[in-house]
Amino acid sequence: MAKRSSTRKNITVILQNLSRSEGGKILLLNLNCCLEKNMLVAKRVMTALESVKRSISASMSAANLLGHLKAVLQRRSFGLHLQHNRDDDFLAFASTGYIVTVMLYDDYGRFYADPSHSTYGHAFAHKTPGTKSGSFLSTARTNEVFWAAPVPTFPDPTVVTSNAEAARDILGLVHYGARKELIALHFVPSPARCYRPTVIEAISNSRFRQTSPLYPAEIRWGYTVDMAKLEAGTGPKDDITGVPEFVFEQVLLKECTVDGFYYLDRTLVDRGTNELDNKFVKHLLQENGLTDISDVIKSIERKLFVI
């Protein structure tokens, strides 16, 4: 009984520390939703959080805590990261066309660009929005884990071929702030191992939403938050849903069907402000039927400790 009491106390400390920041509150709300929907195994979450408590200091900042959580909770040994394989749903997800993943222009140059096309005169030399290149390094591969959305599900599919800010906003890529030069890759991964994203994959993305009120019964994939809609909205009942998304394991591009890389231009504004974080917290509280972050912590504790 003493061990159980100690474990609960340690985990409560972490949950309370997370509640000190808006990003931490967003994580708590998504974690609560994951446990509610049985997307994560409570005992595994407890074990992982105990490990986190043993390796943090009381003076650790809220931002550093989120980074530390990512490093610990995504360890394969805890069985939390990429645990819901949705291979069987990939055809439904990508059956209507290409999927898109967005990256920094500099990362494209470092990891994907064919050296024979990297001098002045290559496809992106003039950096014209909408310019396309079908050339890439023969050994190029994606990140070990990458996020993607089906191109046809965008309200206007042209935004992911020429508009950096609109593409970023619809995809909820809050870590790309103002003046970020972006590239979009359109392709169909093969072979594709894809997963329904959870809060564990999303740490520490402060614009991730575990479920969408527009599609409450959909459990095959996640839905992005449209950051432009979030900023323009007037209240937590506004529709801020973007597009469906999966996470994928690393693939070699030469084994995929590749449409090409598109130059998207630069973003103009930053959607990652504390004001918008707070606005998003209110959305998540509304969607979860909760009124305060203390209620979220109590709800998580009930699910973890079955009380």
N, C-alpha and C positions, 0 to 999 in steps of 0.2 A: 504493500500500500504506500510505503514511504517513497519507493522508486516512482510510482505512478504520480504521486503528488509533486515530486521534484521535476519530473518530465513536464507536467502541465504548467508548473510555475515557469520553467525555462522557455517553453513555447509561448506562453502569454507575454513574456518580456519581449520576444521578437515581434509578436503581433502589435504590441503597443508601440514599439520603436518604429515600426513601419507606418503607423498611423500619424507620425509626426510630420510626414510630407505628403503632398498631394499625389505624387507618383506612387508612394507606398500605399495610400488609401485605394488607388485604382487597382493595385496588385491584390490587396485584401478582398476587394469586391469581386474580382475575377476568380480568386482562389475559392471564395465562398460558393460561387456559382459552379465551379468545377466539382466541388465536393457534393453539392446539391444534386447535380446531374450524374454523379458517379463516374465522372471522367478521370478522376484520380483516386487511388486507393488510400484511404485515410491512414492506415498503419504505416505505409511507405512515406507519406507526408510527415507523420510524426517523427519517424526515424531520421529523415533528412533534416527537419527543423532542429532536432536535438543536436545533430552534427554542426549545424550553423551556430547554435548557441555556444558550443564549446570553442568556436574559433573566432568569435567577435569580442570586441572590447566595448565597455560602457560608453566610451567617448567616440565611437564610430559614428560618422555623420550619416544622415538619412540617405544621401546619394551613394556613399560608399557601401552602405548596407545593401542597397539594391544590386550593386555590382557584385558584392560578395555572394549574395543569394544566387545570382545567375551562375557563378562559378561552381557553387556547391550543388544546387538543385538539378543542374543539367548533367551531373555525373551519371554515367550509365549504371553504376552500381546501385543507385537508389531505385531504378526502374520507373522513373517519373518522366524522363525526357523521351519524346517520340514513342510513347507506349501504345498509342491507338493507331495501328496500321490500317489504312483505308485503301489498300491496293484495289480491292474489288469495286471501289467507287471512282477510280481514276477515269475510266471511259466516260462515265456520266459527267464528270467534271470538265473534261477536255474534248468531248465529242463534237462540239460545234466549231472548233477552230483552235488557234494557237493560244498558249498561255503566255503571260508576260511577267518578267521580274525586272526590277529597276535597280540600277547601280550608279555609283559615281563615275563620271567620265574618266577620272584619274585611275580608278580601279580597272576600267575597261582597257586603258592603255597599258597597265601593268600586267594584267593576267589574260587578256583575250585577244588583243590586237595582233595581227600577223605582222612581223617586222618588215616584210616586203611592202606593206601598205601603211607604214607608220611615219613616212616622211611627208614633206609638204606635197600636196597633190592627191593624197588619199581621200577616201570618201568624206571624212569629217574635217578636212583641212579648213574649210570656210565656215564650219560650225553653223550650218543652216538648219533650223528646226525642220524635222521631217526627213532629213537626209538618211538614207539607208545604206548599210554595208553588209554584204553576205560573206565577207572574209573574216576568218578568225584563225588563231593559232591551232595547229592540228592537235596539240596536247592540252588545249584549254579545257578546263572543267569548272563547274560551279563551286560555290562555297560548300562546305561539308553539310550544311543545312541551309536551304534557301526557301523564301516565301514566293508564291506566285498566285495569279488570278487569271481567269479566262478572259481573253480580249473581248469576245462578243457580249459579255455581261456588263461592260461599261456603257453608261448612258450614251456616250459619244466615243466610239472606239478610236477616233482620230486623236484623242488626247494622249494616248499611249504611243503615238508615233511622232508627236510634234510639240506637246505642251507639258513642260516640266512641272509647273506648279499644279496644274489640274491633275496630272497623273499621280504626283506625290500626295495630293490631298485626298483623292478617292481611295488610294491604297493605304492611307493612314500612316505614312512614313514620317513620323514626327521627328526622327533623328536627323532628317534632311531639312535644315533651317533655311534661312535666306541666302541667296547667292550661291547655291549649290548647283554645279553643272552635272546634269544627269543623262544617262543612256538607258534605253529599254531594250531588253532581249526578248524577242518573240520566237517561241519554239514549242515543240512537243517532246518532253523527255522520254527517252526509251533506252533501257528499261526504267520505269518510274516507280520508286517506292515513296508513296505519299501518305501523309498523316493529317488527321484533323488537329489543328493547333490547339494547345491549351495554354493556360497562364504560364506554365513552366517554359515553354518555347518563347513566350512573349516577354519574359523579364529582360530588360526593364522598359519595354515599350509603353509609354503612358497614353497611347491612343488605341490600345488593344481592348476589344470587348468580346467576352467569351460567347455570348449569345446575342441574337438580335430579336427584339420584340416583334419585328415584322415576320420572322420565320421561326417561331418558338419550337416547332416540331422538327426542324432540320438539324440532324446530328452528324451528317457526313462531313461537313466542313465548317469553317468559321466565316465570319463576315467582318469586313474592314469598317472602320469609322471614317466617314467622309469629313475631313477636317474643315473644309470650307463650309459645309452645312452646319457643323458644330459652332463655328465662329458666328455664322449669320443667324443662328437660331435664337429664339427669345425665351425658351423654357425647356425643362427636362422631358417634356412629352413630344418635342419636335423630332421628326425623322432625321437621323444622322447616319443611316445605313449606307455603306459604300457598295462593295462587291464581294462575292464569295471568294474564299482563299483556302489554300492548302499549304503545308510545309513539305518539302521534298528532301530526300537524301541526295548527296553529291552524284552528279552524272558527268560523263565525258561528252563534250559537245559533238564530237564527230560521230557518236553513236545515236544522236538525236536528229529529229527533223527540224532544221533551223530555217526560219523565215529570214531572220537577219537582226542586226543591231540598228536601232533608230536613235538619232541625236535629238534630245528633247529640249535643249537650251538650258537656261538657268532659272531657278526659283527666285521669286521676288520678295516674299515675306516669310516670316517665321511663324509657324502655328504651335510652337511649343512653349508658350508663355504660361506662367503660373495662373493667370486669369482663366485661360482655356482649360488648364488642368482642373481647376476648381469647378468650372462649368461641366466638365465631363464627369467628375465625381457625382454631381447632382443628378446627371442622367443615369448613372449606374445605380445610385441609391433608389431612384424612382423605379427602374426596371426590376430591381430585386425586392421591391416592396419594403424597403428599410428607410429609416429617417435619419440615422446618425451612425458614424463609423464605429462607435462603441457597440451598437447593435450588431454590426458586422463581425466584430471580434467575438462577441458572445455566441453568434451563430456558428462561426468556425470552430470554436471550442466545443460546442455541443456535438458537432459532426465528428470531430477528432476523438473526443473522449466519451461519446455516446452517453450524454447526461440529459 
